[in-house]
Amino acid sequence: MSTLAASHRLSATALRRALNGAPLWSVAVVTCIAALVLAPLFSLVRIAAQGEATLWAQVTADILPAALLDTGLLLGGVALLTGIVGIGAAWLVTAHRFPGHRILAALLPLPLAVPTYITAYIYVEIFDAAGPVQMALRSLMGWSSRGDYWFPEIRSVYGCVFVMSAVLYPYVYLAARLMFLTQSASMIEVARTLGASRYTLFRAIAIPLARPALAVGLSLALLESLNDIGASEYLGVRTLTVSIFTTWLNRGSLAGAAQIACVMLAIVLALIVMERRGRRDRRYALSTRRPRVTQPVDLSGRQRWLATLFCALPVVMGFVLPIAFLLREVFRRGLAEQIDEAFVGHLLTTVGLSGAATIATLAFGIVLVTASRLARLRLTKAALAIAGIGYAVPGTVLALGLLTPLVALDTSLGSLWRALTGERIGLVLMGSAGGIVIAYLIRFLPIATGSLSAGLERVSTGIEDAGRILGARPRELVLKIQIPLLRPALASAALLVFVDCIKELSATLLLRPLNTETLATLVYGHASRGAFEDGSLAALVIVLVGLAPVIQLVRSAETGPGKAGSAGSRGGTMPSFRAGAEKSAPQAPKTVSFRAPLSRPRNDMAIFPTRRSSARSAAPP
């Protein structure tokens, strides 16, 4: 017995050394969460492998060529247009003064509140052949039919590029503006002294320094374009997402849809690699003690009005026009009468699903981030990175991959319940909203972990070291130190996750039980029947709810360069930047002041900046 006990003690000691003193539960938790994220992806590959060879030949011959062409044109066009609009507008409102530049700087992010599918429905109603724009042109010019004139076709790949770019350019704009605000004035002033023109300053200095953040913003815009199903399907663009949807539901081929989804996953991984290569681990830092940024230059003559027009046009096309159309339809058609028992039920369903997913996501995010903080191991870092994959996986692919795990779990629960009670309970997750909540959890978990990680990294580890010296256990460190300091980040993450759940269409459309409608699926249903105007009220509610996090992002982005960029910032990963590159940093209460006598804070460069940390840059020559 003594030998057995000694062997157990040796095993426990070896395990503690392997875990570097971290609690075993923290390692187990992050591993389980990573397994939850990977489960639908492995299931997807398994379903695809079960397909017959003739099926793959049919997919590659009939579906993939057109889908890859349309997807490539869409991604290339969105990257080009969002880059031009986002970077150009961010540079103009940051580096120049012109009429309305301050107001436009705050209005430019607002199109993020409008989902891409709602914008597509509105643009078809406005710019289609039977819309008010072409009808006005025919009446004004005396044209009798469409054959008498040429007008851009909104139901095309190029129309889809325009619609998506009008909504998604703020991702690039926010990333670029944040970096432009934090760039040191010394480099710009030296370049001006050497005779550099405004264009040279923009091309040779501002863009290279902002490249890491621009890679994040462009990648986010492209991932959102891949995830979209409503706009692409409505505009007649056969993207990979639409092909998965039609192959699965219309053709009844689950294996074929899984094979297309695997191709789509490969494209997503390529985008992630491109984003990482765009950053290449470069650090851009600015002194947090006395930040001095470039002062805006006044534009004169015609340039000032061209700058105003360039910055105002995206706001009008991406936000003002959709909002005006929805308000007009609501009042003209008297859609306020739709607020009946059925509409309230759909609204409560939407709020209930989003609220449950938000609570679950925040709970998992807190556990994942705090456990990774306590266990600084390669395993926990890898698990945290795996958990961040969820946001990059399109909702259609995620829903397809969740089918087998959810059915297997329902079968196990049914067998257990029948063994205990002798009764059948049927489908628990697939027959209820549980599958939707799980899909939301996996997809939006990176938003919570990104926001919480950014907030926790701003907190000196000296606080935790002092707690350990005073005898605090890991659970007490989490409950009494980390979570109280994370309250601002928790509020920001909760708002972002809640609104994203309300707007999510792809996963909701494929996993919802029968006779279950959310506001997003309600709008999709009206548009599918060719009567989108009847869903204007639901669309307006989605847009108004989505304004809250966008306004919060605008406010935090305008807090100043000292707060906007932290020393040593890498520009963030895609999920962490999406969660809020302009997050406020939680600070320890001013009434609590102490020093950790035995350890120096590991992130003291961010908390206690020195002269060596100011205005460093590792930009390429």
C-alpha positions as CSV (number, residue, x, y, z in Angstrom):
1,M,0.0,0.0,0.0
2,S,2.8,2.4,0.8
3,T,4.5,1.7,-2.5
4,L,1.2,2.4,-4.3
5,A,0.7,5.6,-2.4
6,A,4.2,6.7,-3.2
7,S,3.7,6.0,-6.9
8,H,0.5,8.1,-6.8
9,R,2.4,11.0,-5.1
10,L,5.2,10.8,-7.7
11,S,2.6,10.7,-10.5
12,A,0.8,13.8,-9.0
13,T,4.1,15.6,-8.6
14,A,5.1,14.8,-12.2
15,L,1.7,16.0,-13.5
16,R,2.0,19.3,-11.6
17,R,5.5,19.8,-13.0
18,A,4.2,19.1,-16.5
19,L,1.4,21.6,-16.0
20,N,3.8,24.2,-14.7
21,G,1.8,24.5,-11.5
22,A,-1.4,25.3,-13.3
23,P,-4.7,23.8,-12.1
24,L,-5.6,20.6,-13.8
25,W,-9.2,21.7,-14.3
26,S,-8.1,24.7,-16.3
27,V,-6.2,22.5,-18.8
28,A,-9.2,20.1,-19.0
29,V,-11.6,23.0,-19.6
30,V,-9.8,24.6,-22.5
31,T,-9.2,21.2,-24.1
32,C,-12.9,20.4,-23.9
33,I,-13.9,23.7,-25.4
34,A,-11.4,23.2,-28.3
35,A,-12.9,19.7,-28.9
36,L,-16.4,21.3,-29.0
37,V,-15.2,23.7,-31.8
38,L,-13.4,20.9,-33.7
39,A,-16.2,18.4,-33.5
40,P,-18.3,19.8,-36.4
41,L,-15.3,20.2,-38.6
42,F,-14.2,16.6,-38.1
43,S,-17.8,15.5,-38.7
44,L,-17.9,17.5,-41.9
45,V,-14.8,15.8,-43.2
46,R,-16.3,12.4,-42.3
47,I,-19.6,13.1,-44.1
48,A,-17.6,14.3,-47.2
49,A,-15.5,11.1,-47.1
50,Q,-18.6,8.9,-47.1
51,G,-19.7,10.3,-50.5
52,E,-19.2,8.1,-53.5
53,A,-16.5,8.8,-56.1
54,T,-19.1,9.5,-58.7
55,L,-20.6,12.1,-56.5
56,W,-17.3,14.0,-56.2
57,A,-16.9,13.8,-59.9
58,Q,-20.4,15.3,-60.4
59,V,-19.7,18.0,-57.9
60,T,-16.4,19.0,-59.5
61,A,-17.9,19.0,-63.0
62,D,-21.3,20.6,-62.4
63,I,-21.1,22.7,-59.3
64,L,-17.6,23.7,-58.2
65,P,-16.4,25.5,-61.4
66,A,-19.2,28.1,-61.4
67,A,-19.2,28.4,-57.6
68,L,-15.5,28.9,-57.4
69,L,-15.6,31.5,-60.2
70,D,-18.5,33.5,-58.6
71,T,-16.9,33.2,-55.2
72,G,-13.5,34.4,-56.5
73,L,-15.0,37.3,-58.4
74,L,-17.0,38.3,-55.3
75,L,-14.1,38.1,-52.9
76,G,-11.7,39.9,-55.3
77,G,-14.3,42.7,-55.9
78,V,-15.1,43.1,-52.2
79,A,-11.4,43.2,-51.2
80,L,-10.7,45.9,-53.9
81,L,-13.8,48.1,-53.2
82,T,-13.7,47.9,-49.4
83,G,-10.0,48.5,-49.4
84,I,-10.3,51.7,-51.6
85,V,-13.3,53.1,-49.6
86,G,-12.2,52.0,-46.1
87,I,-8.5,53.1,-46.4
88,G,-9.3,56.2,-48.4
89,A,-12.0,57.5,-46.0
90,A,-9.9,56.7,-42.9
91,W,-6.9,58.6,-44.2
92,L,-9.0,61.6,-45.3
93,V,-10.9,62.0,-42.0
94,T,-7.7,61.4,-39.9
95,A,-5.1,63.4,-41.8
96,H,-7.1,66.2,-43.3
97,R,-9.7,68.8,-42.4
98,F,-12.6,69.5,-44.8
99,P,-16.3,70.3,-44.3
100,G,-18.0,67.8,-42.1
101,H,-14.9,65.6,-41.5
102,R,-15.7,65.1,-37.8
103,I,-19.3,64.1,-38.4
104,L,-18.4,61.8,-41.2
105,A,-15.7,60.2,-39.1
106,A,-18.4,59.1,-36.7
107,L,-21.0,58.2,-39.4
108,L,-18.7,56.1,-41.6
109,P,-18.9,52.9,-39.4
110,L,-22.7,52.9,-39.2
111,P,-23.3,50.6,-42.2
112,L,-22.1,47.7,-40.0
113,A,-25.5,47.9,-38.4
114,V,-27.3,46.8,-41.6
115,P,-27.0,43.1,-42.5
116,T,-25.9,42.3,-46.0
117,Y,-29.0,40.4,-46.9
118,I,-31.3,43.3,-45.8
119,T,-29.2,45.7,-48.0
120,A,-29.5,43.4,-50.9
121,Y,-33.3,43.2,-50.6
122,I,-33.5,47.0,-50.4
123,Y,-31.2,47.6,-53.4
124,V,-33.2,45.2,-55.6
125,E,-36.4,47.1,-54.7
126,I,-34.8,50.5,-55.5
127,F,-32.5,49.7,-58.5
128,D,-34.3,46.9,-60.3
129,A,-36.1,47.4,-63.5
130,A,-39.4,47.9,-61.7
131,G,-37.8,50.1,-59.0
132,P,-38.3,53.8,-58.5
133,V,-34.9,54.8,-60.0
134,Q,-35.3,53.2,-63.4
135,M,-39.0,54.2,-63.5
136,A,-38.0,57.8,-62.9
137,L,-35.4,57.5,-65.7
138,R,-37.9,56.1,-68.2
139,S,-40.4,58.8,-67.3
140,L,-37.9,61.6,-67.5
141,M,-36.2,60.5,-70.7
142,G,-39.2,59.1,-72.5
143,W,-37.9,55.6,-72.7
144,S,-40.6,53.0,-73.2
145,S,-38.8,49.8,-72.3
146,R,-35.5,48.4,-70.9
147,G,-34.2,47.9,-74.4
148,D,-34.1,51.6,-75.0
149,Y,-31.3,52.2,-72.4
150,W,-28.6,50.6,-70.4
151,F,-28.6,50.4,-66.6
152,P,-26.3,48.3,-64.3
153,E,-27.8,45.0,-63.4
154,I,-28.1,44.7,-59.6
155,R,-28.8,41.0,-59.8
156,S,-25.3,40.0,-60.8
157,V,-21.9,39.4,-59.3
158,Y,-20.9,43.0,-59.7
159,G,-24.1,44.1,-58.1
160,C,-23.4,41.7,-55.2
161,V,-19.9,43.2,-54.9
162,F,-21.3,46.7,-54.7
163,V,-24.0,45.7,-52.1
164,M,-21.6,43.9,-49.8
165,S,-18.9,46.5,-50.1
166,A,-21.4,49.2,-49.1
167,V,-22.0,47.3,-45.8
168,L,-18.6,45.7,-45.1
169,Y,-16.1,48.6,-45.8
170,P,-16.3,49.8,-42.1
171,Y,-14.2,46.7,-41.1
172,V,-11.3,48.2,-43.1
173,Y,-12.2,51.7,-42.1
174,L,-12.1,51.0,-38.4
175,A,-8.8,49.1,-38.7
176,A,-7.2,51.8,-40.8
177,R,-8.4,54.7,-38.7
178,L,-7.2,53.1,-35.5
179,M,-3.7,52.7,-36.9
180,F,-3.7,56.2,-38.5
181,L,-4.6,57.7,-35.2
182,T,-1.8,56.0,-33.4
183,Q,1.0,56.7,-35.9
184,S,3.8,58.9,-34.6
185,A,3.9,62.5,-35.9
186,S,7.7,62.4,-36.2
187,M,7.9,60.2,-39.2
188,I,5.3,62.2,-41.1
189,E,7.0,65.5,-40.2
190,V,10.4,64.2,-41.3
191,A,9.0,63.1,-44.6
192,R,7.3,66.5,-45.1
193,T,10.6,68.2,-44.4
194,L,12.2,66.1,-47.1
195,G,9.6,67.3,-49.6
196,A,7.3,64.3,-49.7
197,S,3.9,65.0,-51.2
198,R,0.6,64.0,-49.6
199,Y,0.3,61.0,-51.9
200,T,3.8,59.9,-51.0
201,L,3.1,60.2,-47.3
202,F,0.0,58.1,-47.7
203,R,1.6,55.4,-49.9
204,A,5.1,55.1,-48.4
205,I,4.5,55.7,-44.7
206,A,0.9,55.5,-43.6
207,I,-0.1,52.3,-45.5
208,P,3.0,50.2,-44.6
209,L,2.7,51.1,-40.9
210,A,-1.0,50.2,-41.0
211,R,-0.6,46.9,-42.9
212,P,-1.2,44.5,-40.0
213,A,-4.5,46.1,-39.1
214,L,-5.5,46.4,-42.8
215,A,-4.9,42.7,-43.2
216,V,-7.3,42.1,-40.3
217,G,-10.0,44.4,-41.6
218,L,-9.9,43.0,-45.2
219,S,-9.9,39.4,-43.9
220,L,-13.0,40.1,-41.8
221,A,-14.8,41.7,-44.8
222,L,-14.0,38.6,-46.9
223,L,-15.1,36.2,-44.2
224,E,-18.4,38.0,-43.9
225,S,-18.8,37.8,-47.6
226,L,-18.2,34.0,-47.5
227,N,-20.7,33.6,-44.7
228,D,-23.5,35.5,-46.4
229,I,-26.3,33.4,-48.0
230,G,-29.2,35.8,-48.2
231,A,-27.7,38.5,-50.4
232,S,-25.8,36.1,-52.7
233,E,-28.9,33.9,-53.2
234,Y,-31.2,36.8,-53.8
235,L,-28.9,38.5,-56.3
236,G,-28.4,35.3,-58.2
237,V,-24.7,34.7,-57.4
238,R,-23.9,31.0,-57.0
239,T,-21.2,31.3,-54.3
240,L,-19.9,28.2,-52.4
241,T,-22.3,29.1,-49.6
242,V,-25.3,29.1,-51.9
243,S,-24.1,25.9,-53.5
244,I,-23.9,24.1,-50.2
245,F,-27.4,25.3,-49.3
246,T,-29.0,24.2,-52.7
247,T,-27.1,20.9,-52.8
248,W,-28.1,20.0,-49.3
249,L,-31.8,21.1,-49.4
250,N,-32.8,21.2,-53.0
251,R,-30.8,18.2,-54.3
252,G,-31.0,16.2,-51.1
253,S,-27.3,15.4,-51.2
254,L,-25.7,15.8,-47.7
255,A,-22.4,14.3,-48.8
256,G,-22.2,16.5,-51.8
257,A,-22.8,19.6,-49.7
258,A,-20.2,18.4,-47.2
259,Q,-17.6,18.1,-50.1
260,I,-18.3,21.6,-51.2
261,A,-18.1,22.8,-47.6
262,C,-14.6,21.2,-47.3
263,V,-13.5,23.2,-50.3
264,M,-14.9,26.3,-48.6
265,L,-13.0,25.5,-45.4
266,A,-9.8,25.4,-47.5
267,I,-10.5,28.9,-48.7
268,V,-11.2,30.1,-45.2
269,L,-7.8,28.6,-44.0
270,A,-6.1,30.4,-46.9
271,L,-7.7,33.7,-45.8
272,I,-6.4,33.1,-42.3
273,V,-2.9,32.4,-43.5
274,M,-3.0,35.5,-45.7
275,E,-4.1,37.6,-42.7
276,R,-1.2,36.2,-40.6
277,R,1.3,36.8,-43.3
278,G,-0.1,40.3,-43.7
279,R,0.8,41.0,-40.1
280,R,4.0,38.8,-39.9
281,D,4.3,39.4,-36.1
282,R,5.2,43.0,-36.5
283,R,4.8,45.3,-33.5
284,Y,3.9,49.0,-33.8
285,A,4.0,50.9,-30.6
286,L,3.3,54.4,-29.4
287,S,4.2,56.0,-26.1
288,T,1.3,56.0,-23.8
289,R,2.8,58.7,-21.6
290,R,2.8,61.6,-24.1
291,P,1.4,60.5,-27.4
292,R,1.9,63.0,-30.2
293,V,0.1,62.2,-33.4
294,T,0.0,63.9,-36.7
295,Q,-2.2,67.0,-36.9
296,P,-4.7,67.2,-39.7
297,V,-4.0,69.4,-42.7
298,D,-6.6,71.7,-44.1
299,L,-7.7,71.0,-47.7
300,S,-8.5,73.9,-49.9
301,G,-10.4,74.6,-53.1
302,R,-12.1,71.8,-54.9
303,Q,-10.2,69.1,-53.0
304,R,-12.1,69.8,-49.8
305,W,-15.5,69.2,-51.4
306,L,-14.3,66.1,-53.2
307,A,-13.1,64.8,-49.9
308,T,-16.5,65.5,-48.4
309,L,-18.2,63.7,-51.3
310,F,-15.9,60.7,-51.1
311,C,-16.6,60.2,-47.4
312,A,-20.3,61.0,-47.5
313,L,-21.2,58.7,-50.4
314,P,-20.5,55.4,-48.5
315,V,-22.6,56.6,-45.6
316,V,-25.5,57.4,-47.9
317,M,-25.3,54.2,-49.8
318,G,-24.6,51.9,-46.9
319,F,-26.8,53.4,-44.1
320,V,-28.9,56.4,-45.0
321,L,-30.6,54.8,-48.1
322,P,-31.5,51.5,-46.4
323,I,-32.8,53.2,-43.3
324,A,-34.9,55.7,-45.3
325,F,-36.3,52.9,-47.4
326,L,-37.3,50.8,-44.4
327,L,-38.9,53.8,-42.6
328,R,-40.8,54.8,-45.7
329,E,-42.2,51.3,-46.2
330,V,-43.2,51.0,-42.5
331,F,-45.1,54.2,-42.5
332,R,-46.5,54.0,-46.0
333,R,-47.9,50.5,-45.6
334,G,-48.9,50.9,-42.0
335,L,-46.7,48.0,-41.0
336,A,-46.9,49.0,-37.3
337,E,-50.2,47.0,-37.4
338,Q,-48.0,43.9,-37.8
339,I,-47.0,44.2,-34.1
340,D,-49.5,41.5,-33.2
341,E,-49.2,38.3,-31.1
342,A,-47.3,36.4,-33.9
343,F,-44.8,39.2,-34.4
344,V,-44.2,39.6,-30.7
345,G,-43.7,35.8,-30.5
346,H,-41.0,35.9,-33.3
347,L,-39.4,38.8,-31.5
348,L,-39.3,37.0,-28.1
349,T,-37.9,33.9,-29.9
350,T,-35.1,36.0,-31.4
351,V,-34.3,37.7,-28.1
352,G,-34.5,34.4,-26.2
353,L,-32.2,32.5,-28.6
354,S,-29.7,35.5,-28.7
355,G,-29.9,35.9,-24.9
356,A,-29.2,32.2,-24.2
357,A,-26.4,32.1,-26.7
358,T,-24.9,35.3,-25.2
359,I,-24.9,33.9,-21.7
360,A,-23.4,30.6,-22.8
361,T,-20.8,32.3,-24.9
362,L,-19.8,34.7,-22.1
363,A,-19.6,31.8,-19.6
364,F,-17.4,29.7,-21.9
365,G,-15.3,32.8,-22.8
366,I,-14.7,33.6,-19.1
367,V,-13.7,30.0,-18.3
368,L,-11.5,29.8,-21.4
369,V,-9.7,33.1,-20.9
370,T,-9.1,32.8,-17.2
371,A,-8.0,29.1,-17.5
372,S,-5.6,30.1,-20.2
373,R,-4.3,32.9,-18.0
374,L,-3.7,30.5,-15.1
375,A,-2.2,27.7,-17.3
376,R,0.3,29.4,-19.5
377,L,1.2,26.3,-21.5
378,R,1.5,25.5,-25.2
379,L,-1.6,23.3,-24.9
380,T,-3.8,26.0,-23.5
381,K,-2.5,28.5,-26.1
382,A,-3.3,26.0,-28.9
383,A,-6.7,25.4,-27.4
384,L,-7.4,29.2,-27.3
385,A,-6.3,29.5,-30.9
386,I,-8.6,26.6,-31.9
387,A,-11.5,28.2,-30.2
388,G,-10.9,31.2,-32.4
389,I,-11.6,29.3,-35.5
390,G,-15.3,29.4,-35.0
391,Y,-15.8,32.9,-36.2
392,A,-14.0,32.1,-39.4
393,V,-16.3,29.1,-40.2
394,P,-19.3,30.2,-42.2
395,G,-22.7,29.5,-40.6
396,T,-23.8,27.2,-43.4
397,V,-20.6,25.0,-43.0
398,L,-21.0,25.0,-39.2
399,A,-24.7,24.0,-39.4
400,L,-23.8,21.1,-41.8
401,G,-21.0,19.9,-39.5
402,L,-23.2,20.0,-36.4
403,L,-25.8,17.6,-37.8
404,T,-24.0,14.3,-37.0
405,P,-22.7,15.4,-33.5
406,L,-26.2,16.7,-32.5
407,V,-28.0,13.6,-33.7
408,A,-25.5,11.3,-32.0
409,L,-25.9,13.3,-28.7
410,D,-29.7,13.2,-29.1
411,T,-29.5,9.4,-29.6
412,S,-27.4,9.0,-26.5
413,L,-29.7,11.1,-24.4
414,G,-32.7,9.2,-25.7
415,S,-31.1,5.8,-24.8
416,L,-30.2,7.0,-21.4
417,W,-33.6,8.4,-20.7
418,R,-35.3,5.3,-21.9
419,A,-33.1,3.1,-19.7
420,L,-33.9,5.2,-16.7
421,T,-37.6,5.8,-17.2
422,G,-38.7,3.4,-20.0
423,E,-40.1,6.3,-22.0
424,R,-39.0,8.0,-25.2
425,I,-38.1,11.7,-25.3
426,G,-37.4,12.1,-29.0
427,L,-35.0,14.7,-30.3
428,V,-33.8,17.0,-27.6
429,L,-31.3,19.3,-29.5
430,M,-32.3,18.9,-33.1
431,G,-36.0,19.1,-32.2
432,S,-35.6,22.3,-30.2
433,A,-33.6,25.5,-30.3
434,G,-30.6,23.9,-28.6
435,G,-28.8,23.3,-31.9
436,I,-29.1,27.0,-32.8
437,V,-27.7,28.0,-29.4
438,I,-24.7,25.6,-29.9
439,A,-24.1,27.0,-33.4
440,Y,-24.2,30.5,-32.0
441,L,-21.8,29.5,-29.2
442,I,-19.2,28.0,-31.5
443,R,-19.4,30.8,-34.1
444,F,-19.3,33.8,-31.7
445,L,-17.1,32.4,-29.0
446,P,-14.0,34.2,-30.5
447,I,-15.8,37.5,-30.0
448,A,-16.0,36.9,-26.3
449,T,-12.6,35.5,-25.9
450,G,-11.0,38.3,-28.0
451,S,-12.6,41.0,-25.9
452,L,-11.9,39.3,-22.6
453,S,-8.3,38.4,-23.5
454,A,-7.6,42.0,-24.6
455,G,-9.0,43.3,-21.4
456,L,-7.1,40.8,-19.2
457,E,-3.8,41.4,-21.0
458,R,-4.0,45.1,-19.9
459,V,-4.0,44.0,-16.2
460,S,-0.6,43.6,-14.6
461,T,0.2,40.1,-13.5
462,G,1.6,41.7,-10.4
463,I,-1.9,41.9,-9.0
464,E,-2.4,38.2,-9.4
465,D,1.1,37.5,-8.0
466,A,0.3,39.5,-4.9
467,G,-2.9,37.5,-4.5
468,R,-1.0,34.3,-4.7
469,I,1.5,35.5,-2.1
470,L,-1.4,36.3,0.2
471,G,-2.6,32.7,-0.2
472,A,-5.4,33.1,-2.8
473,R,-6.3,30.0,-4.7
474,P,-6.9,29.9,-8.4
475,R,-10.7,30.1,-8.0
476,E,-10.4,33.1,-5.7
477,L,-8.0,34.8,-8.2
478,V,-10.7,34.4,-10.9
479,L,-13.7,35.4,-8.8
480,K,-12.2,38.2,-6.8
481,I,-9.6,39.7,-9.1
482,Q,-10.0,38.8,-12.8
483,I,-13.8,38.9,-13.3
484,P,-14.2,42.3,-11.4
485,L,-11.5,43.8,-13.6
486,L,-13.2,42.3,-16.7
487,R,-16.6,44.0,-16.3
488,P,-16.1,46.6,-19.0
489,A,-14.9,44.0,-21.5
490,L,-17.8,41.7,-20.5
491,A,-20.4,44.4,-21.2
492,S,-18.8,45.1,-24.6
493,A,-18.6,41.4,-25.5
494,A,-22.2,40.7,-24.4
495,L,-23.5,43.5,-26.6
496,L,-21.5,42.4,-29.7
497,V,-22.5,38.7,-29.3
498,F,-26.1,39.5,-28.7
499,V,-26.5,41.7,-31.8
500,D,-24.5,39.2,-34.0
501,C,-26.9,36.4,-32.9
502,I,-29.9,38.5,-33.8
503,K,-28.5,39.2,-37.3
504,E,-27.2,35.6,-38.0
505,L,-29.2,34.0,-40.9
506,S,-27.3,31.1,-42.3
507,A,-27.0,28.8,-39.2
508,T,-30.5,29.8,-38.0
509,L,-32.1,29.0,-41.4
510,L,-30.6,25.5,-41.5
511,L,-30.9,24.4,-37.8
512,R,-34.2,26.0,-36.7
513,P,-37.0,23.6,-35.7
514,L,-40.3,23.5,-37.6
515,N,-42.6,26.5,-37.1
516,T,-39.7,28.5,-35.5
517,E,-39.1,32.0,-36.8
518,T,-36.6,34.7,-35.8
519,L,-36.5,38.2,-37.2
520,A,-33.8,37.2,-39.7
521,T,-35.7,34.2,-41.0
522,L,-38.9,36.2,-41.1
523,V,-37.2,38.8,-43.4
524,Y,-35.7,36.0,-45.5
525,G,-39.1,34.4,-45.9
526,H,-40.8,37.6,-47.1
527,A,-38.0,38.2,-49.6
528,S,-38.2,34.6,-50.9
529,R,-41.9,35.1,-51.6
530,G,-41.1,38.3,-53.5
531,A,-42.7,40.6,-50.9
532,F,-39.7,42.0,-48.9
533,E,-41.7,45.2,-48.2
534,D,-43.9,43.2,-45.9
535,G,-40.8,42.3,-43.8
536,S,-39.6,45.9,-43.5
537,L,-40.7,46.2,-39.9
538,A,-38.6,43.2,-38.8
539,A,-35.7,44.4,-40.9
540,L,-35.9,47.8,-39.3
541,V,-35.9,46.3,-35.8
542,I,-32.7,44.3,-36.7
543,V,-31.0,47.5,-38.0
544,L,-31.9,49.6,-35.0
545,V,-30.7,46.9,-32.5
546,G,-27.5,46.6,-34.5
547,L,-26.8,50.4,-34.0
548,A,-25.9,49.9,-30.4
549,P,-22.5,48.1,-30.7
550,V,-21.5,50.2,-33.7
551,I,-22.1,53.4,-31.8
552,Q,-20.0,51.9,-28.9
553,L,-17.2,51.1,-31.3
554,V,-17.3,54.7,-32.7
555,R,-17.1,56.2,-29.2
556,S,-14.2,54.0,-28.1
557,A,-12.4,54.6,-31.4
558,E,-12.6,58.4,-30.7
559,T,-11.2,58.2,-27.1
560,G,-7.8,59.4,-28.4
561,P,-4.6,57.9,-29.7
562,G,-3.3,57.2,-26.3
563,K,-6.1,54.9,-25.4
564,A,-6.6,53.5,-28.9
565,G,-3.3,51.9,-29.3
566,S,-1.5,50.1,-26.5
567,A,2.2,49.7,-26.4
568,G,3.4,46.7,-28.2
569,S,0.1,46.0,-29.9
570,R,0.3,43.5,-32.8
571,G,-2.9,44.5,-34.4
572,G,-4.8,41.5,-33.1
573,T,-6.1,38.4,-34.7
574,M,-9.2,38.4,-36.7
575,P,-11.6,37.4,-33.9
576,S,-10.0,39.7,-31.3
577,F,-10.1,42.7,-33.6
578,R,-13.8,41.9,-34.4
579,A,-14.5,41.8,-30.7
580,G,-13.3,45.3,-30.5
581,A,-9.9,46.7,-31.5
582,E,-11.0,49.8,-29.6
583,K,-11.8,48.1,-26.3
584,S,-11.4,50.0,-23.1
585,A,-8.8,48.6,-20.7
586,P,-10.1,47.6,-17.3
587,Q,-7.9,49.0,-14.6
588,A,-7.4,48.1,-11.0
589,P,-9.3,50.3,-8.5
590,K,-7.3,53.4,-7.5
591,T,-7.9,52.7,-3.8
592,V,-6.0,49.4,-4.1
593,S,-2.2,50.1,-4.3
594,F,0.5,47.6,-3.6
595,R,3.7,46.1,-5.1
596,A,4.5,42.5,-5.7
597,P,7.8,42.2,-3.7
598,L,8.9,38.9,-5.3
599,S,8.0,39.3,-8.9
600,R,8.1,42.0,-11.6
601,P,5.0,42.3,-13.8
602,R,5.6,40.5,-17.1
603,N,3.7,43.0,-19.1
604,D,5.1,46.1,-17.5
605,M,5.8,47.7,-20.9
606,A,2.1,48.1,-21.3
607,I,1.4,49.3,-17.8
608,F,4.5,51.3,-17.0
609,P,5.8,52.7,-20.3
610,T,9.5,53.8,-20.4
611,R,11.5,55.8,-22.9
612,R,12.6,52.7,-24.7
613,S,9.0,51.7,-25.5
614,S,8.0,54.9,-27.3
615,A,7.4,55.2,-31.0
616,R,9.0,51.9,-32.0
617,S,8.3,50.4,-35.3
618,A,9.4,47.3,-37.1
619,A,8.0,48.3,-40.4
620,P,9.6,46.9,-43.6
621,P,11.9,49.3,-45.3
